[in-house]
């Protein structure tokens, strides 16, 4: 029989596993709200969620009590999930949504900067061409046009 300290340690680890499960679930909810999956892709996202969370839960169970699944393990998972949803879920979702807005704003700024840098040489060329043509007109000069007349052998 295990000592009380060992059992409390295992119960604490399982509570932490329930909190981690809630954290992953909130992250999944935010991602799913952003992506708005269709009817066909929803089961794929659910499968991906469980494929990611299962190894984490197994690791917690191995740390807690060498992977033995007992009644207090299920109770600890449910209590950890309940306490997370009650105390932390609202703050975490707000934080994740704020983080999405900050990252979206930063990416928008980076894309705008890249587009501006890519279009800068074109704008500079247009400005130089515009000022050159107005300078020629103000000086009374005619605009030179280049004509290309190929010399063909059979024409004389």
Secondary structure, 3 states (H helix, E strand, C coil): CCCHHHHHHHHHHHHHHHHHHHHHHHHHHHHHHHHCCCHHHHHHHHHHHHHHHHHHHHHHHHHHHCCCCCHHHHHHHHHHHHHHHHHHHHHHHHHHHHHHHHHHHHHHHHHHHHHHHHHHHHHHHHHHHHHHHHHHHHCCCCCCCCCCCCCCCCCC
